[in-house]
Amino acid sequence: MNKPLLLLVALTFCCCIASLHGFTINTCRCRKTTMRPVSAKMVKKIEVTPVSGHCPRTEIMITVRSGAKICVNPEAKWFPGLLKTLQKKNTVSTTGPRTASTPSF
């Protein structure tokens, strides 16, 4: 093989590899969602993923204290109440009175 042909093959190969990254498979993290309420005491973390090129729907994933992940239907009527409860709990814990054992910086 002569050098120009080998260079052309290598360049074509590189272009093909680079174009593969442009094709993303639509993969949502949540295959199934639940409408059943989750107790605020069980919640460790909440992740909300907006609509994107990877998934055509908003996803809400709750990680519970055991480490399990629960996908919640974004239209679940109880979810806004859960968020309010967790926000109140967070506000109370961060603005609570300081005690003698609490260091102040």
Secondary structure by P-SEA (a helix, b strand, c coil): ccaaaaaaaaaaaaaaaaaaaacccccccccccccbbbbcccccbbbbbcccccccbbbbbbbccccbbbbbcccccaaaaaaaaaaaaaaaaaacccccccccc
